[in-house]
Amino acid sequence: MSTYSNFVLATLRSIKSKGVGKTMKELLTLSQARDGKLIGVDKFGNEYYENREDMHGRDRWVNFKKWDFDASQVPPEWHQWLHRMTDDLPSDKTLPKPFFGLEHRENMTGTRGAFKTYNTTVPKLSAWEPQTKARQ
């Protein structure tokens, strides 16, 4: 009974702080409504939350902007904050960008944007085509 009441109370607190729409999205994507302080938003629109009263290891989480989310959609600077590599919020000072580095992109495997290889060499073998003679 206590776990059910905790679930209901957490859902009601989440509705009060974030509204019905965001709470329903959390229930559908995270399978639970979480109540916490909004820490920041990255360039992709993902929202990062923290609740110090929650147990260690589960007190930081991300609400993805897209419904079909993937862990590769978290930029490196927010990844280090989520996994407690640092307690500093991402900025230009916390994660200097190398001059040769590329901009972070999500993993496109399985989507239309995935890289597809193609062959530019002439094949050495060709398929056999049977030659038939007309019947008499």
N, C-alpha and C positions, 0 to 999 in steps of 0.2 A: 504494500500500500504506500509506503514511503517513497518508492521510486516513481510511482504514478503521480503522487502529489508534487514531487520535485519537478517532474516533467511539466506539469500544468503550471506551476509557479514560474518556472523559467520561461515558458511560452508567454505567460501574461506579462512578465517583466520585459521580454523582448518586444511584445506588441506595444507596450507603453513607451519604450525608448526609441524604437525604429519604425513602428507602424505595421499595419497588417501585411502590406505587400512584401516588404523585405523579410518579415518573419516567415511568411509562407514560402518564399524562395529558400530561406535557410532550412526549413523543415523538409523541403523536397531535395535539396542538394546535400546538406550535412546530416539529415535524419534527426536533427534536434535543433531547438531554438537556443541560441546562445546570447547571453547578455554581456556586453563588454564595452570598453571605451574605444572609440574609433581613433586609431593612431595615425593613419595616413592613407593616401590613395596614390597608386603608381600611375605611370603614363598610359597603361592599358585600361585603367578604370577599375582595377581590382582594389577592394577595400581591406585594410589590415586592422585587426582588433586585438585587444589584450584585456584579460580579466585576471588580476593578481590574486583574487580569492579562489580561483580554480586550481586544480592540482597541477604541480609542476610538469611540464611537457605537454600539457593540454591548455595552457593559458594564453597562447597566441595562435591565431588562425586567420585565414584569408577567405573572403567571400569573392568569388570570381565574377566578373562581369558577364562572361559568356555562360550559357547553359551547358555546353559540351566542353567542360573545362579539362585541362591537363596540367600536370605539375610543371611542364616546361613554360607555362605562361607567367611564371613568377620570375621577375628579373633578379640578377645575382645580388644586388644590394638588399632587396627585400628577403631573399632566401637566407642570407646570413643573419638577418634580424629574426626571422621565423624560427630558425634552428639554434638560436642563442649563441651564435659565434660572436655576436656583439650586442650590446644593449643600446648602441647609438642608432638614432634614426638615420635612414639613408640621406646623404647629401653629397655634394661634390668633394667635401673634405673627408668623409668616411670611406669612400671608395673611388680613388683616383682612376680615371680612364686612361689606359695606354693609348698612345697616339696611333698605334697600328691596329687596334681592336675594332671589331665590327659591332654594330648595334645589335642588341639582343632581339632575337626572334623566337617565336614559339616553334615547337616541333610540328612540321607539316605532314608527317607520315600518315597515310591513310586519307588524306584530303585531296582536293583538286590542285592544291598548290605544291604537292610533293614533286621532288625532282625525279624525272624519268630518263633513264639512259637510252641512248640510241646508237646504232652501229653505223659507222661511215666507211667500213671496208667492204670490198667486193667479196662475196662468199666464194670459197674454193670449191664447194660442192653444191650441186643443185638437185632438186627433187626429181625423181624418176617419173617420166611421163610415158605411159605405155602406148605403143604404136599398134594400132589395130588395122587389120586388112578387111576389106569389104568381103562379105560372104558371097559365094557364087550360087 
